[in-house]
Amino acid sequence: MLFSNREAVEIGLRELCPDSSNEVSLEIMMTQNKVKGKITLFWYNFAYHALIDKYNDEELMRYGTNFEIFSKENIKNQLKRISNPVYSKNAFIYHLGSNLIKHKYGEPPSVKDFRYLLVNPILPSDLI
């Protein structure tokens, strides 16, 4: 959350892959990083269909595999997690909390704001 897509890729290359000749271009990696960020939105939608729209397992399997990103095994594992009452709440809370933080502090938040969020107790009502 603290770094832009470009900064995250540059840090990853510098720290994890010092020989950048082994990697694709920075632009391609930035695009991949953006896509990875959208995966949580997919799982949020998946949980929404399961818990709010009351899709059955067959409908969820069809929805999940329609994008050709995740295997049936991945979708089945997600179905198991969503049936757990503790996890099902987290599927919504994390996504909604991230949106509140982005709305209040921007994307990415400044280092000062990010530190403030880490150090101080924050209630959702403080972000509205």
Secondary structure by P-SEA (a helix, b strand, c coil): ccccaaaaaaaaaacccccccccccaaaaaaaaaaaaaaaaaaaaaaaaaccccccaaaaaaaaaccccccaaaaaaaaaaaacaaaaaaacaaaaaaaaaaaaccccccaaaaaaaacccccccccc
